[in-house]
Amino acid sequence: MENPPPSQSLPAYTEEVLEALKPEIESTANGLPRDQAETYLDSAGFEPATVDTALDHLLNNGYIYIVNDQIRLTESNL
């Protein structure tokens, strides 16, 4: 039995945060510091509580990971 695509398991607001954040992370060579990600998402109109919850959900479910305090996308999300 096939597993559903990962995007189907994300709450809508988390998927929106991921889609908004992808270009910012992809534009860096070493990832994006969490505080910069939060600032960017805040300027994009996301509520701070939504951003915090979404980033934690993305991290805990393998959509993003952190190396040297930099948020990076997993290869399946590139």
N, C-alpha and C positions, 0 to 999 in steps of 0.2 A: 504494500500500500504506500502511495506517495505521500510525503509530508507536504502541507500547504506551503506556498511561498512565504518567506519570513514577513513580508509586508502585510500579509493578511492577519498576522498575529499582533500587529501594532495598533494601539488605539489611534484614532484619526489625528489627534493633536500631536502625538509623538511622531507620526509619519510626516506631518507638516513641518515639525521642527527639524527632522532629519533632512528633508528635501531643501529647506532653507539653509541649513548648515553645510551641506555637501560642497557647494561651490567655494565657500570660505575655506574649508579644510583642504580641498583639492588645490587651491591656489598657493598653498604653502608647501615647503619641502619637508618640514619636520612635524607637521601637525599644528594644532591651534590650542593655545592655553585655554583652560576652562573659563577663566575670567573674561578673556577676549570673546569667546564663544557666547557667553552670557550677555555681554555688552552688545554684540552684534544682533543677537536674537531679540533683545530688548528694543533695539532701534528698529527692528523689523516688525514690532508691534506685539510680540508675545509677552504675556504676563510672566513676571519672575517666578512665581510658583509653578506655572506650567513648564517653563524652561527647566527648572531644577528637577521636577518629576520626570520630564521627558528625557533629559540627559542621563539620569540615573537608570531609567528603564532601558534606554539604548545601550548603556554600558553593561548592565546586568544581563542583557539578552544577546550580547555579542555583536551588535550592530556597529559599535565604536569600541575603541580600546585606548588606554593611556600608556604612553611611554615618555619617561622624563617630564612628566606633568603636561604633556601635549596630547590633545585628543586627535586620534586618527580614525579613519574609516577602515572597517574590515574589507578585505579584497572583494567580497561578494557585494559590497555596496558602492564600489567604484564605478 
